[in-house]
Amino acid sequence: MSDAFVDRFATARSVADAVLYEGYVLYPYRASSRKNQARFQWGVLMPKAFSEADGSERWAARTECLVDPGGAPAVSVRLRFLQTQHRIVEERIEGGHDAFAEVGRLEVDGTLHVPWDEAIEHVIDLDPIALGLTTETACETTFEIEGGQDSELIRTAAGATVGRFVRRCEPLRGRIAVNAGPLATDNPYMKVSIDVENTTPWTGASTRRDDAIGHSLVAVHMMLAVDDGRFVSLLDPPAEAQEAVRSCRSSGTYPVLVGGEDVVLSSPIILYDHPEVAPQSPGDLYDSLEIDEILALRVMTLTDEEKAEARGTDPRAAAVIDRCDNMSAETLSQLHGQMRHIDPGVPTFSGDASNQIPWWDPAADAAVDPWNDSVWIGHTEVTKGCAVRLHPSQRADAQDMFFEGLTATVAGVFADVDGETHVAVSVDDDPATAELAWQGRYLFFRPDEVEPLADQETSR
């Protein structure tokens, strides 16, 4: 494997790591919290026998990509996943010689240790595969991951042994199959397909997911690199590649371009092309559905007891707690959840510069009056109280289809900070209209989605 090849995968590493540990431990980062009772939700491949009996879990995943080849293209594949490792906590028995008993919790020097499922990272690299420009290419690789058990003593700060961790993980087996070939004689593109399967034997009678997760490949994702060629975006392909892209069928994965056009990240989480980790994020939070700033502030509000349990839950959770506890005001202000001025150099409205008010100041509301402002739609001036018919473009919300053709009454004409105009309406004959208006809740549409009506026209 060349240094250049390694470097190309390094460009995808930060995003791949975020995928690998997404949801590993969620706020409030305690094993006892309800959010952390059902973990490992992304990219899980169960044993085939369990999957077929359960019917709702995968045992295999497929990625299909499109390559625009050069003269001698070659593809390299890296598979990454987690193996779960169950950790129990045992307390040393008084008077016994190296005798321990399993317990549900053990507090040591202010840290509360509890049972938990940890994870071990695994990386499997395939040798570069030369692609035949006119012939099919196929190769298959199997792998085995050892199971086992070990223990780690738990000592106080003074060095006294008070308990131990016992960790146990199950052996895993898997298969990777790569197939590639030209699409057609008159098509310049090549399709590359990668199948990943969990071939771990499963003979257990249990139908509980928690019992099978230890025999599963977790957070499965792949990185692909092409030499002497480029990958075609499956999300935004050029016009000449659109038909070829439609022939690609991935299952359980979403391949996207990372960095340039020579690396693809095939993720179990939906991503856009060229994803990046926000530079304002100072470290992993494992809960990317949350905004960093809000999550950090929430961590700071945890009680000392809650933080003690989080620190004893997992080293990664402990790192989050410590990082948030030690976060400076400057670091907190730089998190990407903060509010920033869109363009402080542009006046909000005309007049003396000394009297100009920034858009985010509540006093700026005096510059507009949505209850009296109007907007011209065609040759009709529309303002509060006007009757209109709705024609949503269905680009904003799936519920738009239910409003097509309904009549409504304009409640106000609003302008946002980007200069866009929005017409707020209450739908006629909606029994909830009075209640929603009392709460100040309306439906908002762009002017081109609203048709002014004559006063005599009534609702269909």
Secondary structure, DSSP 4 states (H G I P E B T S, - for coil): --HHHHHHHHHHHHHHHHHHTTTSS-TT--TTSGGGSS---SS-B--HHHHHHHSSS-SEEEEEEEEEEEEEEEEEEEEEEEEEEEEEEEEEPTT-SS-EEEES-EEETTEEE--EEEEEEEEEEPPPEEPPSSS-EEEEEEEEE--EEEEEEEE-TTS-EEEEEEEEE--EEEEEEEEEEEEETTEEEEEEEEEEEE----------HHHHGGGSBEEEEEEEEEEEEEEPPSSS--GGGHHHHHT---BS-EEEE-SSSSEEEEESS---SS----TT--S--S-TTS-HHHHHHHHHTS-HHHHHHHHHH-HHHHHHHHHHHT--HHHHHHSTTS---S-TTS-SSSS-GGG---TTSGGGGGG--TTT--EEETTEEE-TT-EEEE---SSS-TTHHHHTT-EEEEEEEEE-TTS-EEEEEEETT-TTHHHHHHTT--EEE-GGGEEE--TT----
